Amino acid sequence: MIGYAVFPFDLIPDFFSLIGIVDDVMIFGIVVNWLIQLSPETLKERHKLKG
């Protein structure tokens, strides 16, 4: 979330109520999935992560 503080632009602004928040959640999910993909296999095995 440091990137958001440095570069606080949204795909859809948050003043569009639910839709603006949904894009933030989707981007967060994409980033978490990307981090899991980049993590070492031993860490994935230890925490039983798929990816």
Distance bins in CASP14 RR format, pairs under 12 A and 6 or more apart:
PFRMAT RR
TARGET T0000
AUTHOR 0000-0000-0000
RMODE 2
METHOD distances of the structure
MODEL  1
1 7 0 0 0 0 0 1 0 0 0 0 0
1 8 0 0 0 0 0 1 0 0 0 0 0
1 24 0 0 0 0 1 0 0 0 0 0 0
1 27 0 0 0 0 0 1 0 0 0 0 0
1 28 0 0 0 0 1 0 0 0 0 0 0
1 31 0 0 0 0 1 0 0 0 0 0 0
1 32 0 0 0 0 0 1 0 0 0 0 0
2 8 0 0 0 0 0 1 0 0 0 0 0
2 31 0 0 0 0 0 1 0 0 0 0 0
3 9 0 0 0 0 0 1 0 0 0 0 0
3 27 0 0 0 0 0 1 0 0 0 0 0
3 28 0 0 0 0 0 1 0 0 0 0 0
3 31 0 0 0 0 1 0 0 0 0 0 0
4 10 0 0 0 0 1 0 0 0 0 0 0
4 11 0 0 0 0 0 1 0 0 0 0 0
4 14 0 0 0 0 0 1 0 0 0 0 0
4 24 0 0 0 0 1 0 0 0 0 0 0
4 27 0 0 0 0 1 0 0 0 0 0 0
4 28 0 0 0 0 1 0 0 0 0 0 0
4 31 0 0 0 0 0 1 0 0 0 0 0
8 14 0 0 0 0 0 1 0 0 0 0 0
8 24 0 0 0 0 0 1 0 0 0 0 0
9 23 0 0 0 0 0 1 0 0 0 0 0
9 24 0 0 0 0 0 1 0 0 0 0 0
9 27 0 0 0 0 0 1 0 0 0 0 0
10 16 0 0 0 0 1 0 0 0 0 0 0
10 19 0 0 0 0 0 1 0 0 0 0 0
10 20 1 0 0 1 0 0 0 0 0 0 0
10 21 0 0 0 0 1 0 0 0 0 0 0
10 22 0 0 0 0 0 1 0 0 0 0 0
10 23 1 0 0 1 0 0 0 0 0 0 0
10 24 1 0 0 1 0 0 0 0 0 0 0
10 25 0 0 0 0 0 1 0 0 0 0 0
10 26 0 0 0 0 0 1 0 0 0 0 0
10 27 0 0 0 0 1 0 0 0 0 0 0
11 19 0 0 0 0 1 0 0 0 0 0 0
11 20 0 0 0 0 1 0 0 0 0 0 0
11 21 0 0 0 0 0 1 0 0 0 0 0
11 22 0 0 0 0 0 1 0 0 0 0 0
11 23 1 0 1 0 0 0 0 0 0 0 0
11 24 0 0 0 0 1 0 0 0 0 0 0
11 25 0 0 0 0 0 1 0 0 0 0 0
11 26 0 0 0 0 1 0 0 0 0 0 0
11 27 1 0 0 1 0 0 0 0 0 0 0
11 30 0 0 0 0 0 1 0 0 0 0 0
12 18 0 0 0 0 0 1 0 0 0 0 0
12 19 1 0 1 0 0 0 0 0 0 0 0
12 20 1 0 1 0 0 0 0 0 0 0 0
12 21 0 0 0 0 1 0 0 0 0 0 0
12 22 1 0 0 1 0 0 0 0 0 0 0
12 23 1 0 1 0 0 0 0 0 0 0 0
12 24 0 0 0 0 1 0 0 0 0 0 0
12 25 0 0 0 0 0 1 0 0 0 0 0
12 26 0 0 0 0 1 0 0 0 0 0 0
12 27 0 0 0 0 0 1 0 0 0 0 0
13 19 0 0 0 0 1 0 0 0 0 0 0
13 20 1 0 0 1 0 0 0 0 0 0 0
13 21 0 0 0 0 0 1 0 0 0 0 0
13 23 0 0 0 0 1 0 0 0 0 0 0
13 24 0 0 0 0 0 1 0 0 0 0 0
14 20 1 0 1 0 0 0 0 0 0 0 0
14 21 1 0 0 1 0 0 0 0 0 0 0
14 22 0 0 0 0 0 1 0 0 0 0 0
14 23 0 0 0 0 1 0 0 0 0 0 0
14 24 1 0 0 1 0 0 0 0 0 0 0
14 25 0 0 0 0 0 1 0 0 0 0 0
15 21 0 0 0 0 0 1 0 0 0 0 0
16 22 0 0 0 0 1 0 0 0 0 0 0
16 23 0 0 0 0 1 0 0 0 0 0 0
16 24 0 0 0 0 0 1 0 0 0 0 0
17 23 0 0 0 0 0 1 0 0 0 0 0
18 24 0 0 0 0 0 1 0 0 0 0 0
18 25 0 0 0 0 0 1 0 0 0 0 0
19 25 0 0 0 0 0 1 0 0 0 0 0
19 26 0 0 0 0 0 1 0 0 0 0 0
20 26 0 0 0 0 1 0 0 0 0 0 0
20 27 0 0 0 0 0 1 0 0 0 0 0
21 27 0 0 0 0 0 1 0 0 0 0 0
21 28 0 0 0 0 0 1 0 0 0 0 0
22 28 0 0 0 0 0 1 0 0 0 0 0
22 29 0 0 0 0 0 1 0 0 0 0 0
23 29 0 0 0 0 0 1 0 0 0 0 0
23 30 0 0 0 0 0 1 0 0 0 0 0
24 30 0 0 0 0 0 1 0 0 0 0 0
24 31 0 0 0 0 0 1 0 0 0 0 0
25 31 0 0 0 0 0 1 0 0 0 0 0
25 32 0 0 0 0 0 1 0 0 0 0 0
26 32 0 0 0 0 0 1 0 0 0 0 0
26 33 0 0 0 0 0 1 0 0 0 0 0
27 33 0 0 0 0 0 1 0 0 0 0 0
27 34 0 0 0 0 0 1 0 0 0 0 0
28 34 0 0 0 0 0 1 0 0 0 0 0
28 35 0 0 0 0 0 1 0 0 0 0 0
29 35 0 0 0 0 1 0 0 0 0 0 0
29 36 0 0 0 0 1 0 0 0 0 0 0
29 37 0 0 0 0 0 1 0 0 0 0 0
30 36 0 0 0 0 0 1 0 0 0 0 0
30 37 0 0 0 0 0 1 0 0 0 0 0
31 37 0 0 0 0 0 1 0 0 0 0 0
31 38 0 0 0 0 0 1 0 0 0 0 0
32 38 0 0 0 0 0 1 0 0 0 0 0
32 39 0 0 0 0 0 1 0 0 0 0 0
32 49 0 0 0 0 0 1 0 0 0 0 0
32 51 0 0 0 0 0 1 0 0 0 0 0
33 39 0 0 0 0 0 1 0 0 0 0 0
33 49 0 0 0 0 0 1 0 0 0 0 0
33 50 0 0 0 0 0 1 0 0 0 0 0
33 51 0 0 0 0 1 0 0 0 0 0 0
34 51 0 0 0 0 0 1 0 0 0 0 0
35 43 0 0 0 0 0 1 0 0 0 0 0
35 44 0 0 0 0 0 1 0 0 0 0 0
35 49 0 0 0 0 0 1 0 0 0 0 0
35 51 0 0 0 0 0 1 0 0 0 0 0
36 43 0 0 0 0 1 0 0 0 0 0 0
36 44 1 0 0 1 0 0 0 0 0 0 0
36 47 0 0 0 0 1 0 0 0 0 0 0
36 48 0 0 0 0 0 1 0 0 0 0 0
36 49 1 0 1 0 0 0 0 0 0 0 0
36 50 0 0 0 0 1 0 0 0 0 0 0
36 51 1 0 1 0 0 0 0 0 0 0 0
37 43 0 0 0 0 0 1 0 0 0 0 0
37 44 0 0 0 0 1 0 0 0 0 0 0
37 49 0 0 0 0 1 0 0 0 0 0 0
37 50 0 0 0 0 0 1 0 0 0 0 0
37 51 1 0 1 0 0 0 0 0 0 0 0
38 44 0 0 0 0 0 1 0 0 0 0 0
38 49 0 0 0 0 0 1 0 0 0 0 0
38 51 0 0 0 0 0 1 0 0 0 0 0
39 45 0 0 0 0 0 1 0 0 0 0 0
39 46 0 0 0 0 0 1 0 0 0 0 0
39 47 0 0 0 0 1 0 0 0 0 0 0
39 49 1 0 0 1 0 0 0 0 0 0 0
39 50 0 0 0 0 0 1 0 0 0 0 0
39 51 0 0 0 0 1 0 0 0 0 0 0
40 46 0 0 0 0 1 0 0 0 0 0 0
40 47 0 0 0 0 0 1 0 0 0 0 0
40 49 0 0 0 0 0 1 0 0 0 0 0
40 51 0 0 0 0 0 1 0 0 0 0 0
41 47 0 0 0 0 0 1 0 0 0 0 0
41 49 0 0 0 0 1 0 0 0 0 0 0
41 50 0 0 0 0 0 1 0 0 0 0 0
41 51 0 0 0 0 1 0 0 0 0 0 0
42 49 0 0 0 0 0 1 0 0 0 0 0
43 49 1 0 0 1 0 0 0 0 0 0 0
43 51 0 0 0 0 0 1 0 0 0 0 0
44 50 1 0 0 1 0 0 0 0 0 0 0
44 51 1 0 0 1 0 0 0 0 0 0 0
45 51 0 0 0 0 0 1 0 0 0 0 0
END
